């Protein structure tokens, strides 16, 4: 196996844990509400607590990623996942449960910053999108495996099934912790932070011997230019210099969550139950969501370096608008439209997988310069998780107050705005080296 692909697959196991941790709660959330007698707001907060942890992990994840390196940061992320899985599974009451879910969220947030950075820094320009999308692919596989695991465990028909659903995550978390040590350190991080050109060159030579000298010179030139401009050692991550790039990262992450994707991932069984499906059928339908997600993520991976990022975002945005509108319409029709909710949810998840799902982590990890990439990734990831947490937290309340129909109409309207963003602001980053992209965007 190509070594770079092997590294990308190992690092993307962080994406698998990201997806598994995000989706596994969907099978347990109704049992948790019933067993501990939670009202809608408290229940929403308990479900969103991992996402608040994710927000902190994303906001702070750039710090250890820059100071101790991408590889070491990912090892400690794996440890957080392991502790969270075991602790959540044995939690005796809601407060300890929320604490351990919060720890898992820290891992998800830091992973969403560090893993895409690492992959972008070991990839060549012509396959960076495909390798970066392996992270998203593993998120999707993690989501699917969580749904399959939840469904199979539910067939055991035991009261503590939800604890087993949450505890299963400890197995891949341990595997990830053991495999991370096999990765080399990022060559761009080695040069920018430690000045270790020889070790960086060895890694660049593995990536592509034909271009390793040129890559090394380009990285050094980019970093030396920043040192000349900022002689006091500050990273200069300010609005004046990086304002446009920061705006791109913010809006991309903002629209990702205003599609309602986390609402569907976290509450799919409840949404299907609202549409009239029975409990077992609802859990089984979530497996269908996971399978569609996987198929269209693979298609997105195939197309991202061929068709480019913008074309995928056009396809995804139009699919979002149509599917979300008709999901809202299906709920308005009551029992006669309920059967269409799973169908339109499949169209919705396909639109997400081929558009935002395939592009977001690749795009945000590409657009920031070497010197501030970790901080920029933290900005985009933090924005993503702020809105993920808020939407997940308040969905049960708004669902109870207004019903699901108006919520999906709102999401559809937000995707019209995303389409305008793609049309007028989003640049194409396909086949452009990170250093050339830096020059282009800073103009």
NUZAFI-379366 format. One record per residue (C-alpha): residue in one letter; x, y, z. Coordinates in steps of 0.2 Angstrom, whole numbers, plus 5000, padded with zeros to 4 digits. Example, Ala and Ser with C-alpha at 12.3 -4.5 7.8 and 13.67 -1.06 7.14 Angstrom:
BEGIN
a506249785039/s506849955036/
This chain:
BEGIN
x500050005000/x500650184996/x501350255012/x500450415011/x498850335009/x499250225024/x499550375034/x497950455029/x496950305033/x497750285050/x497450475054/x495650465047/x495250335061/x495050495071/x493650535059/x492850365062/x492850395081/x492150575077/x490750495067/x490350355079/x490350465094/x489250595086/x487950465080/x487950335093/x486950445105/x485450435093/x485050255099/x485250295117/x484450465119/x482650415121/x483150285134/x484150415144/x482650535144/x481450405150/x482650325163/x483150485171/x481550585168/x482250735159/x481150875152/x481450935135/x482651075138/x483750965150/x483650825138/x484250935124/x485650995135/x486250815139/x486250775121/x487150935116/x488450925130/x489650825119/x489550965106/x489951095119/x491450995123/x491750985104/x491751175104/x493051195117/x494151055109/x494051145092/x494351315099/x495851255109/x496451115098/x497551225087/x498651255103/x499351085106/x499351045087/x500551195085/x501551165101/x501850975103/x501350925085/x499950845075/x500450665080/x500550685098/x498950785099/x498050645090/x498650515103/x497950615117/x496350635107/x496250445106/x496350435125/x494950555127/x493850455116/x494250295127/x493950375144/x492250455137/x491650285130/x491950185146/x491350325157/x489750365148/x489350175148/x489450155167/x488750335172/x487550305187/x486650475184/x486450615172/x487850735178/x489250605177/x488550555160/x488650725154/x490450745161/x491050595151/x490150645135/x490950815137/x492650735137/x492250645121/x491650805113/x493350875117/x494150735107/x492950765092/x493350955092/x495250935093/x495150795080/x494150905068/x495551025069/x497150915069/x496750775058/x496250875042/x497850985045/x498950835045/x498250755030/x498350925020/x500150935025/x500650765019/x499750775003/x500150834985/x499050964977/x498350844964/x497650714977/x497450824992/x495550834991/x495450644989/x496550605004/x495750745014/x494050665010/x494650505018/x494350595035/x492550635030/x492350455023/x492850385040/x491650505049/x490350435038/x490850255041/x490850295060/x489050355058/x488550205049/x489350085061/x488550175076/x486850155068/x487149975064/x487849935081/x486350025089/x485149925079/x485949755082/x486149795101/x484249855102/x483749675096/x484449605112/x482949695120/x483849725137/x483649875149/x485449915148/x485649905129/x485950095128/x487550075140/x488249945128/x487950055113/x489050195121/x490350075128/x490749995111/x491750145106/x493150105117/x493749965105/x494150085090/x494750215102/x496050095109/x496550045091/x496850225086/x497950265101/x499050115096/x499150165078/x499550345079/x501350315084/x501650235067/x501450405059/x502850525054/x502850705060/x502150835048/x503550905038/x502751085037/x502551075056/x504351015058/x505051165048/x503851295055/x504051255073/x505651155076/x506751205060/x507051015058/x507351015039/x508250845038/x506750755046/x505550855036/x506450815019/x506450625023/x504550635024/x504350745009/x505450615000/x504250475004/x502750574998/x503550614981/x505450594978/x505350694961/x504650854970/x505450844988/x506850974984/x505551094977/x504251064991/x505651095004/x506151254996/x504351314994/x503951285012/x505551365019/x505151525008/x503351535014/x503951525032/x505451635030/x504351765022/x503151765038/x504651785049/x505251935040/x503552015041/x503251965059/x505051975067/x504351975085/x503751795083/x501851825083/x500751725072/x499951875066/x498251795065/x497251955063/x495752025054/x496752145043/x497852015035/x496751865035/x495051935035/x494351865019/x495051695023/x494251705040/x492651755032/x492651605020/x493051485035/x491651555046/x490351555032/x490751375026/x490651305044/x489051415048/x488051345033/x488651165036/x487651165052/x486251275047/x485851135035/x485151045050/x486350895047/x486650865066/x484750875069/x484650725057/x486150635064/x485650655082/x483850635081/x483450525066/x482550395076/x481450525084/x481150615067/x480550455059/x479450415074/x478650585072/x478350535054/x477350375060/x478650245060/x478750115074/x480250115086/x481149965078/x480750035060/x481450205065/x483150125071/x483250025055/x482850175044/x484350265052/x485450125045/x484750175028/x485350355031/x487050285036/x487150185020/x486650325008/x487850435017/x489250315014/x488850284995/x488750474991/x490350515002/x491250384991/x490550474976/x491150644983/x492850574986/x492950514968/x492450684961/x493250814973/x494950814964/x494150794947/x492650914947/x493251024960/x492651094977/x491351224970/x490451104958/x490150984972/x489451124983/x488251184969/x487551004968/x487450984987/x486651154990/x485251124977/x484950954984/x484851025002/x483551154996/x482451034988/x482550895001/x482351005016/x480851095009/x479950935005/x480350855022/x479451005029/x478050985017/x477850795021/x477650835040/x476350965035/x475350835026/x475250725042/x475050535041/x474850545022/x476550625020/x477450535034/x478050395023/x478950515012/x480050585027/x481350445026/x481350455007/x481750645008/x482950615022/x483950505011/x484050634997/x484550765011/x485950655017/x486550614999/x486650804996/x487650835012/x488850685008/x489250744991/x489350934995/x489751005012/x490150835019/x491550795006/x492150975005/x492151065022/x493650985031/x494750985015/x494251165010/x494551245028/x496251155030/x496851215013/x496451405013/x497551455028/x499451485026/x500651365034/x501051475049/x499251495055/x498451345048/x498051265065/x497351425072/x496251455056/x495651275057/x495151305075/x494151455069/x493251355056/x492951205067/x492451315082/x491151395071/x490451235065/x490351165083/x489551325091/x488051305079/x488051115080/x487851125099/x486551265099/x485451175085/x485551005094/x485251085111/x483651175106/x482951055093/x481850955105/x481151125112/x480751195095/x480051025089/x478851025104/x478351205102/x478151225083/x478251045076/x479650975064/x478851055048/x479351235051/x481051185056/x481451105040/x480751255030/x481951365040/x483451245036/x482951255017/x482951445017/x484651445025/x485351335011/x484751464998/x485951585006/x487351445005/x487051434987/x487351624985/x488951604996/x489651474984/x489151574969/x489851744974/x491251714987/x491951534987/x493551514978/x494051344969/x495651264977/x495751114966/x497551074960/x498351224968/x499851194980/x499551264998/x500951394996/x500251454979/x498451454987/x499151565001/x499851694988/x498151694979/x497051714994/x498151845003/x497951954988/
